[in-house]
Amino acid sequence: MGKNLGFVRAYYTVALACTGSFLFAYDTGIIGGVLTLKSFQNSFRYTEKQKSTINSNSNSLLQAGAFFACFFVWPFTAKYGRRWSIALASFIFCIGAIIQVIPTHSVAAFYVARVISGIGVGMATVIVPMYTSEMAPKSIRGKLGSFFQGFFVLGVFFSYWIDYAVEKHIPETSDSQWQIPIGLQLVPGGVLGLGMLFLKESVRWLAKKGRHDEAMRSLVWIRGGEETEEVRAEMAEILDGIEAENLATEGVTWKEILRVPGNLHRMCIAVTIQIGVQITGNTSLAYYAPQIFQAVGAGDNSLFISGFFGVAKVISCWFFLLFLVERIGRRWSLIIGAFLMGSLMLIVGILAKLFPPDPDATTISSAGIASILMVYFEAMCYNMSWGPVPWLYMSEIFPTRIREVGIAVGTATQWLFNFVFSQATPHALDSMGWGMFLMFCIFNWILVVYAWLFIKETTGKSLEEMEEVFNSRVGLYHKERPLDEQVQNKHSTERPTSTMRFAVIYVEG
């Protein structure tokens, strides 16, 4: 019963934390549709010529806020923990959402609100993957780590259909048409902030801070409420890993991060894998799905087609995280996914070139239907590879002592290039047309080579075993040893000792 209860608590904890990912996705998905609504344009009093600029700025300012948030949330979470960091992120996001929903009729005020919401979203995208990886059992860490993308696609799904619903059922003369989709952000925002107050703090953060009794209580709770030998052994592995790291490095220094080959490798992967997420082209699809579907011939049905686009994402992502992620591994999912995405982008580009959409058409052409299906398949491939895996991979590869800075730098990279692509996509659609899909095809095939050469397989490894995977200077080896007497006494306040004792060795180069 204890192990089953532990799995239930782990799923619940990760699902609640990943409401932060839902927020991130809902906000990015909703804004693309809201900006196409005539009611929004009328309320904020801008012209048709200003539309592309408003679109770019509304998205890019959120990314700007998120980018800078990555750097101040790192020392905050290192000092105050994961729970309070996520709760603060939720509070800040809700402030921005409230300002956005007020009919100020001021584009400048809307921009300010987007920056504030971006700060909250940016904080959440750093802490949520970190918290979930630190709390998940290693046997299902891949599945739980992929919840970040699973909740992301749920957020996109709801955003598309809510945009479609308000366009069809609320008149464009009413501000409610754009206020409802934006205001609904407050629901998951409130759930996230309040829910985190009732969860346990990260076991590894507590252990790193020397709060071993609290760490043990947190681990016992998340593993089902029973202090079994397996739980005590896991606690000992965590404590020994932290001690070995500290003995080898005497704390975190930039010299350690940059000059230890294993750490530099991981830092480079955190940066490059998040750049890879953006150059797949799927961020552009997420932000501007209605506009992109118009470009391939959807006409006035773009919001409706975008809604089913969200359905395809949800089905593919949840199928992957429930049935495939622990079977095919991180590396091969990235390789296969990038190859398929590139091939599908090439087909879309060729169709758009040979059969350009007719702006005066009242129905969708056969070529348009084929293009839409290819975009659907491309998004499904993404949500079974480069959607969930980079967040999972980045959250699990770093040792405890540099996990905050590593994930913060990787997430900041994601937001920086998210900013670049959100700025460029509307203009690329206008100027490049079908060439934009060809560009993304080339980028995806480059990612095939990247994943083959640089991504190491981490499936089935504990967070402490990542030192061996990346040949870090802090190598850990196992030595059989009888359990200490205090392990036999479940009420002991002394540090538990496992049968697997760790020692530090140094691996040169």
Protein Blocks (a to p, Z undefined) as FASTA:
>chain_A
ZZmmmmmmmmmmmmmmmmmmmmmmmmmmmmmmmmmpmklmmmnopafklmmmmmmmmmmm
mmmmmmmmmmmmmmmmmmnojklmmmmmmmmmmmmmmmmmpcghpaklmmmmmmmmmmmm
mmmmmmmmmmmmmmpcfklmmmmmmmmmmmmmmmmmmmmmmmmmmmmmpcfkbmklmmmm
mmmmmmmmmmmmmmmmmmccdfklmmmnopamlmmmmmmmmnnopacfklmmmmmmmmmm
mmmmmmmnnpaafklmmmmmklmmmmmmmmmmmmmmmmnopmmmmmmmmmmmmmnonamm
lmmmmmmmmmmmmmmmmmmmmmmmmmnommlmmmmmmmmmmmmmmmmmmmmmmmccdfkb
cbdcfklmmmmmmmmmmmmmmmmmmmmmmmmmmmmmpcfklmmmmmmmmmmmmmmmmmmm
mmmmmmmmmmnmmmmmmmmmmmmmmmmmmmmmmmccfehiafklmmmmnopabdcddddd
dddfklmpmkbcbdcddfbdcdddddeZZ
